[in-house]
Amino acid sequence: MTECQIEDTNDVGYAAQLVRGCQFTNLHADAFSDARCVVGNTINRLGNVSATTYVEAFTVQYVGAGATATLELSGGSDANTRTCTAKVDGSSVGTFAVARDDAA
């Protein structure tokens, strides 16, 4: 994107190849996450409330005979797919995969 005027949005330059000479007003969250080249832009009023507010991704409840239940997440935060392993008293009882979704 080049020579744009954009207002009141979030993640505006996400994964952009080029963001050059743009003026942004009232942005939220991360303006240029994973953008390859960002040069000569102006940002007026970048609010990060939504980016810093804790939001639960999911909740888990265990009801069973085991004394301790845990979830372990494998894979780095930049991986396309990560695996959650459920354990009861240290023994694996199941797994499920979570995937990155950039479809929006």
C-alpha positions, -999 to +999 in steps of 0.1 A: +000+000+000+013+034-009+001+070-004-030+060+016-050+078+042-066+053+066-086+059+098-102+038+126-089+003+119-066-023+134-038-044+121-038-022+090-005-033+075-005-069+086+019-089+063+020-062+037+049-063+013+053-025+013+037+003+033+051+037+021+040+073+024+007+066+042-011+086+069-029+066+096-052+080+123-068+061+152-052+028+147-056-001+171-035-032+180-003-037+159-001-014+129+025-033+108+028-068+121+049-090+098+052-063+071+083-066+050+090-029+043+076+001+061+090+036+053+079+072+054+045+068+071+028+089+097+006+075+125-016+098+146-031+082+177-022+046+180-043+030+207-031-003+221-059-011+246-071-041+226-036-053+221-028-052+258-061-064+272-059-101+283-083-122+263-087-159+271-082-181+240-100-210+256-107-225+290-103-261+301-119-278+330-109-312+343-132-335+363-117-368+371-098-391+396-063-377+389-047-354+413-031-331+387-042-322+351-020-301+328-019-289+292+014-286+274+019-266+242+047-276+218+060-257+189+072-221+186+048-191+185+057-186+148+048-222+138+018-228+115+006-257+137+012-264+174+002-294+195-015-293+229-010-324+250-033-331+279-018-350+308-033-365+340-008-372+368+020-368+343+007-393+317-006-382+283-043-388+278-048-369+246-036-343+221-051-318+197-036-294+172-041-257+169-033-239+136-025-204+127-053-189+106-044-159+084-075-163+063-091-130+072 
